[in-house]
Each structure stands twice: as structure tokens, then as C-alpha cells.
Amino acid sequence: MNTVCKHPKVRVVAREDDAEFVECLDCGEVFDSNEFRDMAIEELQGEEEEETA
């Protein structure tokens, strides 16, 4: 059974113009830091919805 990594530890691996790319130290996935922020926001919204349900 595969579990989804929530990327608790990341490091910056590249910067280009106005983009910054980070790598998850646990699973190795590399993504735009804006995507990482979006994932964190979505996770918080999901937790709030669970609390109100």
C-alpha cells in the first residue's frame, strides 16, 4: 500500500528567474515551490473541513 508523502522536509535545489524548485528529502520528488505552498494550503483546508463535519 502506497502512502502519500506530505513533503515535511524540503530543500531548495534550483532558482531560475522568479521560480524556485525544491526537493523533498523523504521521497525525492522535485517541484516548484509554489506547488508546495499550494499543497500546504489544500491540506489545511481539508483539515478544517474535517473538523467542521
C-alpha positions in Angstrom: 0.0 0.0 0.0 1.5 3.3 -1.1 1.2 6.3 1.3 1.3 9.8 0.0 4.3 11.8 1.1 3.4 15.2 2.6 6.9 16.5 2.0 7.7 17.5 5.6 11.3 18.3 4.8 12.4 20.1 1.6 15.5 21.9 0.3 15.9 24.4 -2.5 17.7 22.7 -5.4 17.4 25.4 -8.1 16.4 29.0 -8.7 15.6 30.4 -12.2 14.3 33.9 -12.7 11.2 34.1 -10.5 10.9 30.3 -10.0 12.3 28.2 -7.1 12.5 24.5 -7.2 12.6 22.3 -4.1 13.3 18.6 -3.4 11.6 16.5 -0.8 14.2 15.0 1.4 12.0 12.0 2.2 10.7 10.9 -1.2 13.0 12.8 -3.6 10.2 14.5 -5.6 11.3 17.8 -7.1 8.7 20.5 -7.7 8.1 24.3 -7.9 8.0 25.9 -4.5 4.6 27.5 -5.5 3.2 24.0 -5.9 4.5 23.1 -2.4 2.7 26.2 -0.9 -0.5 25.2 -2.7 -0.3 21.7 -1.3 0.1 23.0 2.2 -2.9 25.3 1.7 -5.1 22.5 0.3 -4.1 20.3 3.3 -5.1 22.9 5.8 -8.4 23.5 4.1 -9.1 19.7 4.1 -8.3 19.5 7.9 -10.7 22.4 8.6 -13.5 20.8 6.6 -13.0 17.5 8.6 -13.2 19.4 11.9 -16.5 21.1 10.9 -18.1 17.8 9.7 
